[in-house]
Amino acid sequence: MGEKNKARLTFLGTGTSQGVPIIGCNCPVCSSADARDKRFRASALVEYAGLNILVDAGPDFRMQMLSQKVHHLDAILLTHNHKDHTGGLDDVRSLNYVDRRAAEIYCEENVLGDLIREYPYVFSFPKYPGAPEWHMHVITEEPFIVKPNNDAKELIWVHDVGYSYRLPDGSLVPTCKSISEMIEREAPAPDGCPEQGARVIPVRGLHDKLPVLGFRFGDIAYITDMSSLEESELEKLKGLRHLTLNTVSYKKHHSHFSLEEALVLADRIGAEHTWLTHLSHTFPNHHEFAKYLGKECKARGLRSDVQPAYDGLVIE
């Protein structure tokens, strides 16, 4: 695999929808002094094909961007429409202002519909001055191309008016006049690597009964908030160096993999390394959990080295 297709993933958050520690809880994990037991809501920053791609923007988006000193995003990919994965999208306003770019958000049609209902001020016209600027890309289960967010249209803030685009000739034009102008429907990507952009492969799964997406970037795949994967989707996960899987507890869960299910799936997929995310405080502290998983992998003869991820962990 060429350098252009190498991916680097930073875990920005590895906790459940409540994060860790949980408000009001004094259990050993929630009161742990180990920084690896402090977990923001699940999210990842992927550096791939020269682009900065964020997967999910939950309620901790602001602190995650500050902790990693992020100044530019080429795209935000949304796995599904739950608040712990979309609740921070208003805060892209800061990047709109500093980076002078609209946020390029890639999601499925049903997620777009929920965003329109949950963030009506973003999709209202004339726009409220100060509302975040989003450019929506509707994706399907087909591979798609993430394009660099560096085109000639530069956002310019006008006091009491809001944002306009500045064109190369210096003139200002409205960013958009209707919802339809905010939306672009992505065509399936051809095989091969684009000269400009990154080819991303969606992976379909179910979060209880809700269809959700994971994503493959080169030899790294990021899967969170799933409780089942169809056999056909496993074909998309062959030959991985790194796999991320979600698990919230030892027990069977209606919308997430149990630890047992995650271990079995990790062995079936056979990535060199499997990292567990979306972890709850019901698991031991990071040090003890990592030691336990190491023993389990050895005892079961798993084809993948399975370990807990933690906020700030970088894999490549």
Secondary structure, DSSP 4 states (H G I P E B T S, - for coil): --GGG-EEEEEEE-B-TT-BSPTT--STTTT---GGG-BPBSEEEEEETTEEEEE---TTHHHHHHHTT----SEEE-S---HHHHTTGGGGHHHHHHH---EEEEE-HHHHHHHHHH-GGGS-SSPPTT---EEEEE--SS-EEEPPS--S-EEEEETTTEEEEEPTTS-EEES-SSHHHHEEEPPPPPSS--SSSEEEEEEEEEETTEEEEEEEETTEEE--S-SEE-HHHHGGGTT-SEEEEE--BSS--SSS-BHHHHHHHHHHH--SEEEEESB-TTSPPHHHHHHHHHHHHHHHT-SSEEEE--TT-EE-
